[in-house]
């Protein structure tokens, strides 16, 4: 059933790609050389800026750094960065590229199609890149074709590490069926959400293996499964644990055979401890975790990919707001406790079905200011997030080092007006303060 569905959906999605690619073409080739002169550098790992220096970008990589660095070509583009900071591009480790551009009403509309989703998502991906986000980890949705459009230069957007559709048990966090939709076990039909690759419902070891392998076949860099209840789903209370240990192990086995990893949606200790026992390497959210579980994560090197969400938005219905309260309260406790215990931390936004939030992506970084120094915060959204991306090993879709300004690293760079270590709020207003945005050696905003 899953394989036949994938063949049909792939043909439809390729048709959508061909229909939307032409009007969205926007990206140039890298210049032979770009010189950032008189810049101070935040390299992604240090606690302070460098002195005034020169950074040479050749092709899509950083070729040289230092006061004596010089271009090899007389035709190099020279950018005077006096009074500005050169830093790595921002990384968001928890996005839904295909569904952050849709409201729930749009998603449920009878005329919603993959073609429309691709079009809306392409527009949002361009805006995301122009906010300075040069790489993202997509943790649920059919972003494979959007990624290919971006990588081919037909659409502007960040590099994407895709998981493919989130995999869920029946009644789990990614069981997005309308109340009138029966299980395909009884009706033989895929749900509306599965038709557009929002999620896959898989029960039992065999179905989980098939679902994971299907995502890997399509190009997943990692696998996302739902291990506990959530606040954006209708059927699962926040306290429930999802997937048996055997089912979770099936997902980990299939992913590890492809030399990549499983991340899980989970909030509370029981679901997280089961995931750790199964061999999962990353926990998304974890807002309700206790100190003992966080200490276990630190001991085993398990990542916590967290967010700093708002209590409510205008788009939320009253039931969702009420369901979300303990999650909001818990994040105020978990972030500082996880930091104190030495848990490996990553950050993301997790905007989903609320398009109005997208413009606030940078501002959501600043919501962590109570827990991190400016240097810690910049490291979190650059080099630390890049370290998590690298967990994909050979399934990493882009060769080269990200999240740092270093010789040989990929040239995903931001030129920031002023010193973000002295005034971290600068990164909250990219339109005003990011004078140059470069991705893969291409200047997408600023001097050309």
C-alpha positions in Angstrom: 0.0 0.0 0.0 2.7 2.5 1.0 4.9 1.7 -2.0 2.0 2.1 -4.5 1.0 5.4 -2.9 4.5 6.7 -3.1 4.8 5.9 -6.8 1.6 7.8 -7.6 2.3 10.7 -5.3 5.8 11.1 -6.7 4.4 11.5 -10.3 2.0 14.2 -9.0 4.7 16.1 -7.1 7.1 16.0 -10.1 4.3 17.6 -12.2 3.9 20.3 -9.5 7.6 20.9 -9.6 7.6 21.4 -13.4 4.6 23.7 -13.1 6.1 26.0 -10.5 9.8 26.0 -11.4 9.9 28.6 -14.2 8.3 31.6 -12.5 10.4 31.0 -9.3 13.8 30.9 -10.9 16.0 33.3 -9.0 19.5 32.2 -8.0 22.8 33.1 -9.6 26.0 31.1 -9.8 28.8 32.0 -7.4 31.1 34.8 -8.3 34.7 33.7 -9.0 35.8 35.5 -5.8 34.2 37.7 -3.1 36.4 39.6 -0.7 35.0 40.7 2.7 37.5 43.5 3.7 37.9 45.1 7.1 35.4 42.8 8.8 35.4 41.5 12.3 34.6 37.8 12.4 32.4 35.7 14.7 33.6 32.3 13.7 30.7 30.3 15.2 32.8 28.9 18.1 34.6 31.8 19.9 33.4 34.0 22.7 34.6 37.2 21.0 35.1 38.7 17.6 38.3 38.8 15.7 40.2 42.0 15.0 39.6 43.6 11.6 40.5 41.2 8.9 39.9 40.0 5.4 37.9 36.9 4.3 38.3 35.5 0.8 35.4 33.4 -0.7 36.4 31.5 -3.8 33.6 29.6 -5.5 31.4 28.2 -2.7 34.0 27.9 0.0 36.0 30.2 2.3 39.5 30.2 0.8 41.5 32.4 3.2 41.1 34.4 6.3 43.6 37.0 7.7 44.8 40.6 7.4 47.1 39.6 4.5 44.5 37.5 2.6 44.3 38.6 -1.0 42.2 37.8 -4.0 43.7 35.7 -6.8 41.7 37.5 -9.5 41.6 41.2 -10.4 37.8 40.7 -11.1 37.0 39.8 -7.4 34.0 41.5 -5.9 35.2 43.5 -2.9 32.8 44.3 0.0 34.0 46.8 2.6 32.8 45.5 5.9 34.1 48.4 8.1 32.1 48.5 11.3 30.4 45.2 10.5 30.6 41.5 11.7 30.9 38.5 9.4 29.3 35.4 10.8 28.0 32.0 9.7 24.5 31.8 8.3 21.7 31.0 10.7 20.4 27.4 11.1 16.9 26.4 12.2 16.9 22.8 13.3 13.1 22.3 13.5 11.0 23.5 10.5 8.2 22.2 8.4 9.0 23.8 5.0 5.9 22.5 3.3 3.4 23.4 6.0 4.6 26.6 7.6 2.9 28.4 4.7 -0.6 27.0 5.1 -3.3 27.6 7.6 -5.4 24.7 8.9 -8.3 25.9 6.8 -6.1 25.9 3.7 -4.7 22.5 4.4 -8.2 21.0 4.8 -9.6 22.8 1.7 -11.0 20.4 -0.9 -9.0 22.1 -3.7 -5.7 21.9 -1.8 -3.1 20.1 -3.9 0.6 19.3 -3.9 1.1 21.9 -6.6 -0.4 24.6 -4.5 1.7 23.5 -1.5 4.9 23.6 -3.6 4.0 27.1 -4.8 3.3 28.5 -1.4 6.3 26.8 0.2 8.6 28.1 -2.5 7.6 31.7 -1.7 8.2 31.1 2.0 11.6 29.5 1.4 12.8 32.6 -0.4 11.7 34.8 2.5 13.4 32.5 5.0 16.7 32.7 3.1 16.4 36.5 3.1 16.1 36.4 6.9 19.6 34.9 7.0 18.6 31.2 7.5 20.9 29.4 5.1 20.3 25.8 6.3 17.3 24.1 8.0 16.4 20.6 9.2 12.9 19.7 8.0 11.2 17.4 10.5 8.0 16.5 8.9 6.6 16.9 5.4 7.2 16.3 1.7 10.1 18.8 1.3 12.1 16.5 -1.1 11.0 18.3 -4.3 11.3 21.8 -2.8 14.8 20.8 -1.8 15.6 19.8 -5.4 14.2 23.1 -6.7 16.4 25.0 -4.3 19.5 22.9 -5.0 19.0 23.3 -8.7 18.8 27.1 -8.4 15.2 27.3 -9.7 13.9 28.5 -6.3 15.7 30.6 -3.6 15.8 29.0 -0.2 18.0 27.5 2.5 19.7 24.1 2.3 17.3 21.5 3.5 17.9 18.3 5.6 14.6 16.5 5.0 13.0 13.8 7.1 10.1 13.2 4.8 6.6 12.7 6.3 6.6 12.2 10.1 5.8 8.6 10.9 3.0 8.0 13.5 1.0 5.2 15.0 -2.8 5.3 14.7 -4.1 7.9 17.1 -0.5 9.3 17.4 0.7 12.9 17.0 0.9 12.7 13.2 -2.5 11.0 12.8 -4.0 14.0 11.1 -7.2 12.4 9.8 -10.4 14.3 9.8 -12.9 12.7 12.2 -14.9 11.4 9.3 -11.9 9.5 7.8 -11.7 5.9 8.8 -8.5 3.9 9.1 -7.1 2.6 5.8 -7.1 -0.8 7.4 -10.9 -0.7 7.2 -11.5 1.6 4.2 -8.4 0.8 2.1 -7.9 4.5 1.5 -5.1 6.8 2.4 -6.0 9.8 4.5 -6.0 13.3 3.1 -2.9 14.1 5.2 -1.1 11.1 3.8 -2.0 12.0 0.2 0.0 15.2 0.5 2.8 13.5 2.5 2.1 15.4 5.7 2.5 12.2 7.6 2.4 8.4 7.4 0.4 6.2 9.7 2.2 2.9 10.4 1.4 0.3 13.0 3.5 -2.7 14.0 7.1 -3.4 13.2 6.6 -4.3 9.5 4.7 -1.1 8.7 7.2 1.0 10.5 10.1 -0.6 8.6 8.3 0.0 5.3 7.5 3.7 6.2 11.1 4.4 7.3 12.6 2.7 4.2 10.2 4.7 1.9 11.4 8.0 3.4 15.0 6.9 3.0 14.4 5.8 -0.6 13.0 9.3 -1.3 16.2 11.0 0.1 15.6 11.5 3.8 18.7 12.7 5.7 17.1 11.4 9.0 13.9 9.9 10.2 11.2 11.6 12.4 8.7 9.5 14.4 6.1 10.5 17.0 6.8 9.0 20.4 4.3 10.9 22.5 1.4 13.3 22.6 1.4 16.8 21.1 -0.4 20.1 21.2 -1.1 20.5 17.5 -2.9 17.2 17.1 -6.4 16.3 17.9 -6.5 12.7 19.1 -3.5 12.3 21.5 -3.4 13.7 25.0 -0.1 15.2 26.0 0.7 12.5 28.6 0.5 9.5 26.3 3.4 7.4 25.1 3.4 6.3 21.4 5.0 3.3 19.7 6.1 0.2 21.5 9.8 -0.4 22.1 9.8 -2.9 19.3 8.3 -0.5 16.9 10.7 2.2 17.8 13.6 -0.2 17.5 12.4 -1.0 14.0 12.7 2.6 13.0 16.2 2.9 14.5 17.3 -0.4 12.9 16.1 0.8 9.4 17.7 4.2 9.8 21.0 2.9 11.2 21.3 0.4 8.3 21.3 3.6 6.1 23.9 5.2 8.4 21.6 7.9 9.7 19.5 8.5 12.8 16.0 8.8 14.3 14.6 11.8 16.0 11.4 11.7 18.0 8.6 14.1 18.9 8.3 13.6 22.7 7.6 15.8 25.7 7.7 13.6 28.9 10.1 11.2 30.6 8.4 7.9 29.8 8.4 8.5 26.0 11.9 9.9 26.0 13.3 7.0 28.0 11.7 4.5 25.7 13.2 6.3 22.7 16.7 6.3 24.3 16.4 2.6 25.0 15.4 2.1 21.3 18.6 3.9 20.2 17.1 7.3 19.2 19.8 10.0 19.0 17.7 13.2 19.1 14.6 14.4 21.1 12.4 17.1 19.7 10.8 19.4 22.4 11.3 17.6 25.7 9.5 20.4 27.6 8.2 18.1 30.4 11.5 16.3 31.1 12.7 15.8 34.7 16.3 16.2 35.9 17.0 12.4 36.0 16.0 12.0 32.3 18.0 15.0 31.2 21.0 13.7 33.1 20.6 10.4 31.3 20.5 12.2 28.0 23.7 14.1 28.9 25.5 10.8 29.9 24.5 9.1 26.6 25.1 12.1 24.3 21.5 12.4 23.3 20.6 15.7 21.7 17.7 17.9 22.8 16.3 19.9 19.9 14.3 22.6 21.7 12.1 25.6 20.9 10.9 28.6 22.8 7.3 28.8 21.9 4.7 31.5 22.7 1.7 30.7 24.9 -0.8 31.3 22.1 -1.5 32.9 18.8 -4.6 34.2 17.1 -4.8 31.1 15.0 -5.0 28.7 18.0 -8.4 27.4 19.0 -9.2 27.4 22.8 -8.6 23.6 23.2 -5.1 23.8 21.7 -4.3 26.8 24.0 -5.3 24.8 27.0 -3.4 21.7 25.9 -0.3 23.8 25.4 -0.1 25.4 28.8 2.2 22.7 30.5 4.4 22.8 27.4 4.9 26.6 27.7 5.5 26.3 31.5 7.9 23.4 31.0 10.2 25.1 28.5 11.1 27.8 31.0 12.4 25.0 33.3 14.0 22.6 30.7 16.2 25.0 28.8 18.3 26.2 31.8 18.3 22.7 33.5 19.5 21.0 30.3 22.2 23.6 29.9 23.3 23.2 33.5 23.5 19.4 33.1 25.5 19.5 29.9 22.9 18.1 27.5 23.8 18.7 23.8 21.4 21.5 22.7 20.0 22.5 19.4 17.3 25.1 18.5 14.5 25.4 16.1 11.2 27.3 15.6 8.6 24.6 14.8 6.1 26.9 13.0 3.3 24.8 11.6 0.0 25.9 9.9 0.5 29.5 11.2 2.0 31.5 8.2 1.9 34.8 10.1 4.6 33.5 12.5 7.2 33.0 9.7 8.3 36.7 9.7 9.1 36.3 13.4 11.7 33.5 12.9 14.7 35.6 14.0 12.8 37.1 16.9 12.2 33.6 18.3 16.0 33.2 18.7 15.9 36.2 21.1 13.3 34.5 23.3 16.3 32.4 24.7 18.1 35.5 26.0 17.2 34.8 29.6 19.2 31.5 29.5 22.2 32.2 27.2 24.8 34.9 26.8 25.0 36.5 23.3 28.0 34.3 22.4 26.2 31.1 23.6 23.2 32.1 21.6 25.1 32.7 18.4 27.0 29.4 18.8 23.6 27.6 19.3 22.1 28.8 16.1 25.3 28.3 14.0 28.0 25.8 15.0 25.9 23.7 17.4 23.0 23.4 15.1 25.4 22.5 12.3 26.9 19.7 14.5 23.4 18.2 14.8 22.9 18.4 11.0 26.2 16.4 10.7 24.6 13.4 12.5 23.2 12.4 9.2 26.6 11.1 8.3 26.7 9.9 4.7 23.1 10.9 4.3 24.1 14.5 4.7 22.9 16.1 1.5 25.7 18.7 1.2 29.4 18.2 1.3 31.4 20.6 3.4 31.5 22.2 6.8 28.7 24.6 8.0 28.1 26.8 11.0 31.6 28.3 11.1 33.7 30.9 9.4 36.9 28.9 8.8 39.1 28.2 5.8 37.7 25.4 3.8 34.2 25.8 5.2 31.1 26.3 3.0 30.5 30.0 2.3 27.1 30.5 4.0 27.7 33.9 5.5 26.0 37.0 7.0 27.5 40.5 7.1 25.8 42.1 10.2 25.7 45.9 10.8 27.4 46.3 14.1 28.5 43.8 16.8 25.9 41.1 17.6 28.0 40.0 20.7 27.5 43.5 22.1 23.9 43.8 20.9 22.3 40.4 20.2 19.1 42.1 19.2 20.7 42.9 15.9 19.9 39.4 14.6 16.2 39.9 15.4 15.8 42.5 12.5 17.5 40.9 9.4 16.0 43.4 7.0 17.7 46.3 8.7 20.9 44.6 10.0 21.9 41.9 7.6 23.6 43.9 4.9 24.9 40.9 2.9 23.5 37.3 2.9 25.6 34.7 1.1 24.6 31.1 0.6 27.0 28.6 -1.1 29.2 31.5 -2.3 26.2 33.3 -3.9 25.3 36.8 -2.7 21.5 36.6 -2.3 21.2 40.0 -0.6 23.5 43.0 -0.7 26.4 44.0 -2.9 26.8 42.0 -6.2 
